[in-house]
Amino acid sequence: MKDKQLISLAKKEHRELIKKIEDLAKKEKRTISDTILSLLQVGYQEHLNRKIDTSIPMSVVSLFAGAGGLDIGIEMAGLKVIWANEWDSDACETYIANHPDAYVERGDIGNVKTFPKADVVVGGYPCQGFSLAGNRLITDGRNYLYQHFLRALQQVKPMFFVAENVKGMMTLADGKIIDAMVESYKEEGYIVQYKLVNAKDYGVPQDRERVFIVGVREDIEFEYNFPKPTHGEGENLKPYVTLKDAIGHLKPSEIGEYDVSGFSSRYLSRNRKRRWDEVSFTIQASGRQAPMHPSGDPMIKLGKDEWILPDTSQHRKLSAVECALIQTFPPNYIWKGDLSARYRQIGNAVPCLLGKAISKPIADYLKEYYSNRDKVKEIPSLKDSNKSNKNKREVEKKEETDQIAMEI
């Protein structure tokens, strides 16, 4: 027996669409099912015939794109994402809603056979296998998804690449994993360096340490240097962006949904609350593990791995909206999926402002590169110049001959 699926028409626009299809079927004297199938075929062909504009300057191919945190950051820096891949359906919907001009290849990256040409390839390959809090076994197959990143480099041969991952990757197998990755990238013709950075040093209101690996193709005359911190307590640095700065302006009606599952023993095994004048703890990819809202009294430590929430005030976890702002997503960013899916997408993302800081030197170089290239195009070649001078001399000679003939 064939599977059947009921289609919900709860939304007004869906009911209106069905009415239009019914009217079209009646007008063309066809059945409704035949009309729907023909329209689906047109839509499917249009889907297959989507085009990717690889001629766009400062172009980016994004792998493991997630909800688009890194990509928002690199576009803030001046780059342009033309193609992205993501397997999580909710993250895909979020990405498409906020990046309408990008070609989004949905599904497992292992099924992607070819990647489009671009100036830059970026991606934060899944980090579960490297996480300090998760399974750190070298045999975890997820550790080797970076090989698909490598495969993309081999095909695209971009001028630059940027890869991101968790802090634990630096110490996995005593650093042998990241060394093997770097060596693989060098064998593909890239000058590679990596660094552990903290998002709070670049204007993100959050303690979040991440590793970035940056590669520059050997034929490019450019030396990448990781940007110096812009925020901190040192001289000539801006003060850290605090929780008050990030979410203190929200009205009760703007907070949105938050996790109400309670506080497990694991959750209460350490401090989860920062003050208004501090940066947030790391935003997790789970509402159950979201940091506490800074309002109310601080948590009390009873002993090793044991904290409690005082009864003197109310306590709640940060909402998805608040987590997104702490990750420096734009306030008008569109999120798809249920509350759990939104927490997951937000927590897995690269903070937008951190992505901007890391990619800005690359964007600045490419901007100058394309500007100089366009100037060269505007300069006539020597051949064209000689041809122009020859034509000019011939015109002058003809005018001189005509003048002599008139005098005679």
N, C-alpha and C positions, 0 to 999 in steps of 0.2 A: 504494500500500500504506500502511495506517495505521501510525503509529509505535507501537512497543511499548516498555514500560518494566517491567523486572523489579523487584518489591518485595522488599527485603531484610527478613527476619524474624529478624535476629541477636539482637535484644533479647527477653528473656523476656516482658516485658509485651506486646509486639506479638504473640507467639505465643499468649499467653493471650487477647488480644482476638479474634484470628481464631477461636479455639476457641469463644468466647462467641457470635460471629456464626454459626458453624456450628450451634451448639445452637439459636439463635433461628430460623434458617432451617428446621431440622428440625421444631421445634415448630409453626411457622406454615405448614409444608408449602410452602415457597418455595425457589427456587434461591438459592445463596449470592450470586451476582451481583445478583439482584433485591433481596435483603436489604441488601446493601452500598449499592446505588444509592438505596434508599429512606432509609437512614440518612444518606447523604451529602446528600440533598435536605433533610432536616430540619436538618442542620447548616448547610447553605448558607443556608437561610431564616433561621436564627438569626443567622448572620453578617450578613446583609443588614439584619436588624431590630435591630441593636445601637443602643443609645440613648446620647446624650450629655447629661449633666446640666448644662445651662448656668445653672442657678439657684445653683450652688455659689459662695459668696463667695470673693473673692481668686483667681479662676480664671485659667488661663493656656492660651493656644494656642501650641504650640511647632512652629516650622518648621525644616527641616534639623536634626532632633533628634539625629541620630547615635546614639551609644550612651547618651546621656542625661547627660553631665557637667554641662552648664549647668542642666538640669532638676533634677538632684539638688541642686545648689546653691540654686536658687530655692525648692525645697521645704524645704530646711534653713532658709531665711529665713522660711518660713511661708506661701508661696503654694501653689497646687494646680494641677497640670497636668491638664486634662480631655481634651485632644486633641493629638495629635502626628503629624507627617508625616516619613517618612524613606524613601529609595529603596534604600539598601544593604540587602540581605537579611540579612546577618549582624548588622549594627547593629540592624535591626528585631527580630530574635530576642532580642538582648541587651536592647533597650529593653523589650520585652514581658515578659521574664522578671523585670525589676526594677521595672516600673510596671504591675502588673496592673489597676489601676483606671482607667488612661488609655485612651481610644479611640485606637488607632493606625491611621492611614491610610497603608497601604504604597504605595510607588510614586512616580513622577515628580510633583513638585508642579504641573507644568504641566497634569496631568490632574485636579487638584482644582478643582472648579467653585465650591464654596461652603465657607466656613469658619464654624465656630460662633462665637457671641457669647462674649466673655470680657473680663475686666478688663485683661489684659495679653497682648501678643503678643511672643514672643521668638524669636530665631533667629540662628544663625551661618551665613549663606549661604556656600556653598563658596568657598574662598579660593585655589584653585590659580592663578587668573588674576591675583591680586594679589600673590602670593608673591614675596619678594625673591630666592628661590632658583629660581623657575620662570619661566614665560613671562609677561612683564609687558606684553604688547602690548594696547593699548586695544581692538583688534579681537577679542580673545578673548571668545567668546560667554558664557563662564562668568562674566565680570565683571558681566553684567547679570541674573543670577539674583536680584539684589536687587529687581528689578521685580516678582517674584512676592511678595516680602515687602511691597512697596508695595501690591500688589493685595489682600493679606490685610488691611492697615490700612484700605483703602477699604471693604471689606465689614464687618469686625468693629467698626471705630471704637472701639478699646479706649481706656481712660484713659491707659495707658502702653505703650511698647514699648521693647525692649532688643535691639540688634543687635550682633553681635561679628564681628571680622575680624582679619586679620593686620596687622602693623606696616606692611608695604609699601603698603597701601591709602592711607595718608596722603600718600605721595609719588608715587603713580601719576599720570602725566600732569601732573606738577607740582602735584598736589593738586586737579586739576579734577574727578576722578571723585568723590571724597568730597564735594566742594562741591556737585556736581550731585545727589548722593543727599540731602544735607541739605536742599537747596532743594526737592526733591520732597516730602520729609516735611513741610516747613513749609507747602507749598501744600495739604497734606491737613489742616491745622489743628493742627499740633504745634509746641510750643516745643522746639527740638532743641539738644543739645550733644554733643560727643564728646571723648574723651580717650584718650591712650595710657597704659596702666598696665602695671606689671610684677607678675606673680603672686606673686613672692617677698615683696613688700611687704604681702601679706595672708595670710601663714601657709602659703603653698605652697612646698615645698622645691625650688624650680625657678626658674631664670631664664627667664621666658617673657613677652615683651612682646606685648600685644594691644590693639587699638582697640575701644572700646565706644561705641556711639551710643545715646543715651537720649532718648526723646521723651515729653513730657507734653502731653496734650490741652489746648488753649487754655482751655477752660471749667473746668479743674481748678485750684483754689486751692492749688497746691503747687509749690514750687521745688525741683527735684532738684539735689542737690550730690553729686558723686562722693565716696565715702568716703575719709577720710584714711588713709594707710598705718598699719598696726598693728604692723608688724615692720620692723626695720632697725637702724641703728647710732646713730640720733639719740636725744635725750633723750625719756623717757617712751615709748619703743618697745620692744616685746619683741624678743629676738634672733631672727635668721632661723632658720627651721626647717631643719635640716641633713639630709644624707643619712643620717647616723647616727640621727637622730631618726625618719626616715621608714622606713628599711629595715634598720637595724642589729640589730633584734630577731629577724629572720627566721632560722629554723633551716634547715639544708641541705634538709630534707624539705619546706620550705614555699616554696622559691624558685621551683619550677616550671620550665617550659621557657624556653629562651633561644635566640636566633639563633646558629647555629654556621657561618654561611656564610663566615667569614673576614674579613679586613680589606683592603679594596680600596685602590688608590692614592688614590682620592677620599676614602675614610675617613681615611687617614693624612695627608691634606693639612692637617689642623689638630688641635689638642689635643682629645681626646675624653674625658678623665678628670678628674673633680673629686675632691678629698679628702673624707674622711668628715665633716670639720667645715665643709664648704661646701655650698651648694645645688647641685642638679644642673644640667647643661646642659638646654636645651629638649628635651623628649621628642618625638621625631619619629614620623611615621605609618608607620614602616618599621622592621622588626627589623634590617635590614642597617645602618641608620644610628642605631641606639640608642646612647646614651652608654655608656661603659665603666663597669663596676662599680668602685667606689673602692678595692677591695683591691689589693695589690701596689704596685710602684713606679710613679711617674708617667711619663708619656710624655716622650721626649727630642726637642727640636727640633734638627734638623740644618741647616735653612735655610728660605727662604721656601716656604711650602706643603709642607713636608716634615717629618714627625714619625715616630718609630719607637717600638716597644714594647720595652723592655729585656728581655733574656733572664733577668734575675735573679729574675723571679717570673712566675706565671701570670696571664693576662688573659682576661676574658670580657666580653661585653656584658650590660647589664641585662636581666633576664628580663621577660616580660610582666607577671607579678605585681608585680615591683618598680616597673615603669613606672606601673602603675595606682595604686599607693600614692603615688608621687611626684606623680601627678595628683590626689591626695587623694580618690580613690574609696573608698567604704567597703570594709573588708577582706573582707566577705562578698558583694561584688558578683558577680553571675553573668555570665560571659562566654561567648558563643557563637561558633562558627566555629573554623577551624584557627589555628595560631600566627600566621601572617601576617595573618589577618583581625583577630585580637585586638590585635596591635601597631598595625594601621591604625586601629581604632576608638579605642584609648586615645590615640594621638598626635593624632588629629583633634579630640579632646574639649576642652571648656573645663574647666580645673581646677575641681572642685566648690566648693572654698572661695572661689575667686575669683568664681564665679557667685553664691555666697551674699552676699559683700561688696557686689557691685554692685547686687543686687536688694533688699538689706535695707531701704534707705530707702523703696522703693516698698511693700514688704510692711508696714512700720510704718505708713505712711500709710493703706493700705487696711484694716488692722486697726482703726485709729481710726475710719475712715470708716464701716465696717459696724457698729461698736459704737455710734456716735452715731445711725446710721439706725435701729437696733433700739430704742434708747431713745426715739426720736421715735414709733415705732410703739406703744410702751407707753403714751404719754401720751394720754388721751382727748381727742377733738376738742371744740371749744367747743359744737358742736351736740349731741354726746352728753352733755356736761356739763349743758347747759340742760335736756335731756330728762330726765336723771336727777334734777335738782333739782325739776322740775315733778312728776314721779312721786312724789317724796318729800313735796312739799307736799300733793298729793292724798291720800296715805296718812294724813298727819297730820290733814288736815281731816276725813277719814272717821272716824278714831279719836276726834276731838273731838266730832263729831256723835253717834257711838254712845254716848259717855260722857254727853252731855246727855240722850239718850233714856233711858238707864238711870236717871238721876237723876229724871226725870219719872215 
